Amino acid sequence: MTAIHGTCADQFVEVREALASTLDGGLDVGASVAVFLDGEPVVDLWGGYADPERTRPWQRDTITTVWSVTKTMTALCTLILADRGELRLDAPVARYWPEFASAGKDRIEVQHLLGHTAGLPDWDEPLSVDDLCDWDKATALLARQEPRWEPGTVSGYHALTHGYLVGEVVRRVCGRSVGTFFAEEVAGPLGADFRLSLTPEQDHRVAPIITHDRPRPATGRTEAAALPRTMITPEDSWGTRWRRAEIPAVAGYGNARSTAAVQAVLAGGGAAAGRRLLSEAGARAALTVQADGKDLVLGVPLRLGTGYGLNSAEISILPNPNTCWWDGWGGSLVVADLDAGMSVAYVMNQMRGREYIIGDSRGTGVLTAAYRALGRG
């Protein structure tokens, strides 16, 4: 049996069992899970290995790429700035980023960026990984192009562009990159080991992504106008340039503890671990519905809030209405339940095929066990 390390309150023993099951069954190589309740950790567990050869044990401080779970970190930065009155979510993006007004984008609002309804799911010409690592180029191209549909009317998942669009608004408002703002205003105060880019000193702690199965495409039909053409591969995350760049839709690094610790702020109505980063109203702004219907890119129904997925009829494993979530390519998952005051995170290094939405059995097993501990499973 795989050794499981860390701490787990007796009430949440099924969460430990869920992690042990995926490691012992070969579904995971290395992974971590965490549950925060009322801003405090009640589960902090890890096990397995940080490398595909299974020679390097997953440690307490091991971190890995969480892919699109990174979007929740970028979104939280924007919610904080809005709560402070430094920007308005319903204001035109061009108020803060004047160049963005070109090509018929003058009425696109900040909340449209966060809710994937801005009509900019990709660049007009596919970008290379080197281009993605060039912030000025990536954002300038987005500022010049036309939206592919009427902004604010329907969602089309902004898989890569989301981080540049939201991140550039953050940079224009506060004069700091979104990664710097996150480090100084979110991760730092919370003591959370989550980063939007890595320094060389952090490289030794990284568990490289392992590609067990190539992820399957989303079910359903992608609309031609929304068809993404900029492609990345899991192996791109192994590169030094990728790690040093800020690609704040997909290139965040953390573990379950740090992921759940940050989103515990949202679950706690703006406060966690004795630190208040948002007012209660500011936290609940994440629940404002931006889109509810078939997503043009993913081809499945999605109910989207301000930077997060929301509870819906399609997600039966989320029992409480005021719940935010997002998952990452290959399996990582974070949920912030404002009704229960609970955040749950699952982070792993072995990617597997997935079904949208919240469809990976490893993360859903952890989540279901956490809710059973609260008597909601």
C-alpha positions in Angstrom: 0.0 0.0 0.0 1.2 3.5 -0.8 2.2 5.5 2.2 -0.1 8.6 2.8 1.5 11.5 4.7 0.1 14.5 6.4 -2.8 15.2 8.7 -6.5 14.4 8.5 -9.2 15.0 11.0 -11.1 11.9 12.0 -14.3 13.2 10.5 -12.6 13.3 7.0 -11.0 9.8 7.0 -12.9 8.9 3.8 -10.8 11.6 2.0 -7.7 9.8 3.0 -9.2 6.6 1.7 -10.0 8.2 -1.6 -6.4 9.4 -2.1 -5.1 6.0 -1.1 -7.4 4.3 -3.6 -6.2 6.3 -6.6 -2.5 5.8 -5.6 -2.8 2.1 -4.9 -4.9 1.5 -8.0 -2.4 3.2 -10.3 -4.6 6.0 -11.3 -2.1 8.4 -9.7 1.6 8.5 -9.5 1.8 11.3 -7.0 -1.0 13.5 -5.6 -2.1 15.7 -2.8 -5.5 16.6 -1.4 -6.6 19.2 1.1 -9.8 20.4 2.7 -10.2 23.7 4.6 -13.2 24.3 6.8 -14.0 27.8 8.0 -10.6 28.9 6.8 -8.6 26.2 8.6 -7.0 23.0 7.3 -8.8 19.8 8.3 -7.2 17.6 5.6 -3.6 18.0 4.3 -2.4 14.8 2.7 0.0 13.7 0.0 1.6 10.5 -1.3 3.2 8.7 -4.2 6.0 10.0 -6.3 7.1 13.2 -8.0 8.6 11.5 -11.1 7.4 8.9 -13.6 10.3 6.6 -12.6 8.9 6.6 -9.0 12.3 7.3 -7.5 11.5 10.7 -5.9 8.8 10.7 -3.2 6.1 13.4 -3.3 7.0 15.6 -0.4 5.1 18.1 1.7 6.5 21.0 -0.4 6.2 19.3 -3.8 4.4 21.5 -6.3 3.2 20.9 -9.9 1.3 22.5 -12.7 -2.4 22.8 -12.0 -3.3 24.0 -15.5 -6.6 25.8 -15.6 -7.2 25.8 -11.8 -4.7 28.8 -12.2 -7.7 30.8 -13.5 -9.3 30.9 -10.1 -6.1 32.6 -8.7 -6.2 35.2 -11.5 -9.9 35.8 -11.0 -9.5 36.3 -7.2 -7.0 39.1 -7.8 -9.6 40.9 -9.9 -12.3 40.4 -7.3 -10.0 41.9 -4.7 -9.2 45.0 -6.8 -12.9 45.4 -7.4 -13.8 45.1 -3.7 -11.2 47.8 -3.0 -12.9 50.1 -5.5 -9.9 50.2 -7.8 -11.9 48.8 -10.7 -15.5 48.1 -11.6 -16.5 44.7 -12.9 -19.2 46.2 -15.0 -16.9 48.9 -16.5 -15.6 48.7 -20.0 -12.2 47.1 -20.2 -11.0 50.1 -22.2 -11.4 52.3 -19.2 -8.3 50.6 -17.8 -6.7 49.4 -21.1 -7.5 52.1 -23.7 -5.9 50.2 -26.7 -8.5 47.4 -26.1 -11.3 49.6 -27.4 -10.3 49.0 -31.0 -12.1 46.6 -33.4 -15.5 46.9 -31.8 -14.4 46.0 -28.3 -15.3 49.3 -26.6 -18.3 47.9 -24.8 -16.7 44.7 -23.5 -16.8 44.8 -19.7 -14.3 43.4 -17.2 -16.9 40.8 -16.1 -17.1 39.5 -19.7 -13.4 38.6 -19.6 -13.9 36.8 -16.3 -17.0 34.9 -17.5 -15.5 33.8 -20.9 -18.1 35.8 -22.8 -15.8 38.4 -24.4 -15.6 36.6 -27.8 -11.8 36.3 -27.6 -11.3 32.6 -27.0 -8.1 32.5 -29.1 -5.8 34.7 -31.2 -6.7 35.3 -34.8 -3.4 33.6 -35.8 -2.1 30.7 -33.7 0.6 31.6 -31.2 3.7 29.5 -30.5 4.9 28.7 -26.9 7.5 31.4 -27.4 4.7 33.9 -28.2 2.8 32.8 -25.1 5.9 33.6 -23.0 5.9 37.2 -24.5 3.4 39.1 -22.5 3.5 42.3 -24.5 3.0 40.5 -27.8 0.2 38.2 -26.6 -1.8 41.1 -25.0 -1.2 43.6 -27.9 -2.6 41.1 -30.4 -5.7 40.6 -28.3 -6.2 44.3 -28.1 -6.2 44.6 -31.9 -8.6 41.8 -32.9 -12.3 41.7 -33.2 -14.6 39.6 -31.0 -15.9 36.4 -32.6 -19.4 36.9 -31.3 -21.5 39.6 -29.5 -19.7 40.0 -26.2 -21.7 39.2 -23.1 -24.2 37.0 -24.9 -22.8 33.5 -24.6 -19.7 31.8 -23.2 -16.9 30.3 -25.3 -14.1 29.0 -23.0 -11.1 31.3 -23.2 -8.6 28.6 -22.3 -5.4 30.6 -22.8 -6.5 34.1 -23.5 -8.3 34.4 -20.2 -5.1 35.0 -18.2 -3.7 37.6 -20.5 -7.0 39.5 -20.7 -7.7 39.5 -17.0 -4.0 39.9 -16.1 -3.5 42.9 -18.3 -6.4 44.6 -16.6 -4.8 43.9 -13.3 -1.5 45.3 -14.5 -3.1 48.5 -15.9 -5.0 49.1 -12.6 -2.3 48.5 -10.1 1.0 48.7 -12.0 2.1 45.2 -11.1 1.9 42.0 -13.1 -0.9 39.7 -12.0 1.8 37.3 -10.7 3.4 39.9 -8.6 0.0 41.1 -7.3 -1.0 37.6 -6.4 2.3 36.9 -4.6 2.2 40.2 -2.6 -1.6 40.5 -1.9 -2.8 36.9 -1.8 -0.3 34.1 -1.4 2.0 36.2 0.9 -0.6 37.2 3.5 -2.1 33.7 3.5 1.3 31.9 3.6 0.1 29.9 0.6 2.8 28.1 -1.5 1.2 28.9 -4.9 2.9 30.8 -7.7 2.1 32.1 -11.1 5.7 31.7 -12.3 8.7 30.0 -10.9 12.2 31.1 -10.0 15.2 28.7 -10.5 15.3 28.1 -6.8 11.9 26.4 -7.0 12.6 24.0 -9.8 13.8 21.2 -7.6 10.4 21.0 -6.0 8.4 20.5 -9.2 6.7 17.2 -10.0 6.7 17.3 -13.8 3.5 16.5 -15.5 3.1 12.9 -16.7 1.0 12.1 -19.7 -0.7 8.8 -19.1 -3.5 9.3 -21.6 -3.9 12.1 -24.0 -6.8 14.1 -22.8 -10.0 13.6 -24.8 -11.6 16.6 -26.5 -14.8 18.0 -25.0 -18.0 16.3 -25.8 -20.4 18.1 -28.1 -19.7 20.4 -31.0 -17.4 23.4 -31.0 -18.8 26.3 -33.0 -16.6 27.1 -36.0 -16.2 30.8 -34.9 -14.9 29.7 -31.5 -12.6 26.9 -32.7 -9.3 27.3 -30.8 -6.1 27.1 -32.9 -3.4 27.9 -30.5 -2.3 24.6 -29.1 -0.1 23.6 -26.2 1.1 20.2 -25.0 1.7 18.8 -21.5 5.4 18.7 -22.4 5.5 22.5 -22.8 5.3 22.8 -19.1 8.6 21.1 -18.7 10.5 24.0 -20.3 12.4 26.6 -18.4 11.0 29.5 -20.4 7.4 28.3 -19.6 8.2 28.2 -15.9 9.7 31.7 -15.8 6.9 33.3 -17.8 3.5 34.4 -16.5 0.8 32.5 -18.4 -1.9 33.1 -15.8 -4.6 31.0 -17.3 -2.8 27.7 -17.2 0.8 27.9 -15.7 0.2 28.2 -12.0 2.2 25.9 -9.7 1.1 24.7 -6.3 -0.2 21.7 -4.4 -3.6 20.9 -2.8 -2.7 22.7 0.4 -1.9 26.0 -1.2 -4.7 25.7 -3.7 -7.3 25.1 -1.1 -5.8 27.7 1.2 -6.2 30.5 -1.4 -9.8 29.5 -2.3 -10.7 29.2 1.3 -10.9 33.0 1.2 -13.8 32.7 -1.2 -15.4 29.9 0.7 -15.1 31.9 3.9 -16.9 34.9 2.6 -13.6 36.8 2.0 -11.5 35.7 5.0 -9.4 32.7 5.9 -6.6 31.9 8.4 -7.4 35.1 10.3 -6.8 37.3 7.2 -9.6 39.2 5.4 -8.9 39.8 1.7 -12.4 40.5 0.6 -15.7 41.8 2.1 -18.5 39.3 2.1 -20.1 41.1 -0.8 -16.8 41.1 -2.6 -16.6 37.3 -2.3 -20.1 36.8 -3.3 -19.5 38.7 -6.5 -18.0 35.5 -7.8 -21.5 34.1 -7.8 -22.9 36.6 -10.3 -24.0 34.7 -13.3 -22.2 35.7 -16.5 -23.4 32.8 -18.8 -25.7 29.8 -18.5 -26.0 27.6 -21.5 -24.0 25.6 -24.0 -20.4 26.8 -24.2 -19.4 27.5 -27.8 -15.9 26.1 -27.3 -16.5 23.1 -24.9 -19.8 22.2 -26.5 -21.4 21.4 -23.1 -23.7 23.4 -20.8 -21.9 25.6 -18.4 -23.1 28.0 -15.7 -20.3 30.6 -15.3 -19.9 33.2 -12.6 -17.3 35.9 -12.3 -14.1 33.9 -12.8 -15.5 30.6 -11.6 -17.8 27.8 -12.6 -21.1 27.7 -10.7 -23.3 25.0 -9.4 -25.8 23.8 -12.0 -28.1 20.9 -12.8 -25.3 19.3 -14.7 -23.1 19.0 -11.6 -25.0 16.8 -9.3 -22.0 16.2 -6.9 -22.2 19.8 -5.6 -25.0 19.9 -3.1 -25.0 23.5 -2.1 -26.2 26.3 -4.4 -23.5 28.9 -3.6 -20.5 26.9 -4.8 -17.7 27.9 -7.1 -15.3 25.6 -8.9 -12.8 25.0 -11.6 -10.8 22.1 -12.8 -7.6 21.8 -14.8 -6.4 19.8 -17.8 -5.9 16.2 -16.8 -7.6 16.2 -13.5 -6.8 18.9 -10.9 -9.8 20.4 -9.1 -10.7 23.1 -6.7 -14.1 23.8 -5.1 -15.1 26.7 -2.9 -18.4 26.2 -1.1 -19.6 29.5 0.5 -22.6 27.7 2.1 -20.5 25.1 3.9 -17.4 27.4 4.4 -15.4 24.6 2.8 -12.7 24.5 0.1 -11.5 21.3 -1.4 -8.5 20.7 -3.7 -7.0 17.8 -5.5 -3.7 18.2 -7.3 -1.7 15.5 -9.1 1.1 15.0 -11.6 -0.4 12.2 -13.8 -2.8 13.6 -16.4 -5.6 11.4 -17.5 -8.4 11.7 -20.1 -11.3 13.7 -18.9 -14.9 14.5 -19.5 -16.2 18.0 -19.0 -17.4 19.0 -16.5 -15.8 18.0 -13.1 -15.5 14.6 -14.7 -12.2 13.0 -13.4 -13.1 10.2 -10.9 -10.0 10.9 -8.8 -11.0 14.5 -7.9 -14.7 13.8 -7.7 -13.9 10.9 -5.3 -12.1 13.3 -3.0 -14.9 15.9 -3.3 -17.7 13.4 -2.6 -15.8 12.1 0.4 -15.4 15.6 1.8 -19.1 16.2 1.5 -20.0 12.9 3.1 -17.9 14.0 6.1 -20.3 17.0 6.4 -23.3 14.7 6.0 -24.0 15.9 2.5 -22.9 12.9 0.5 
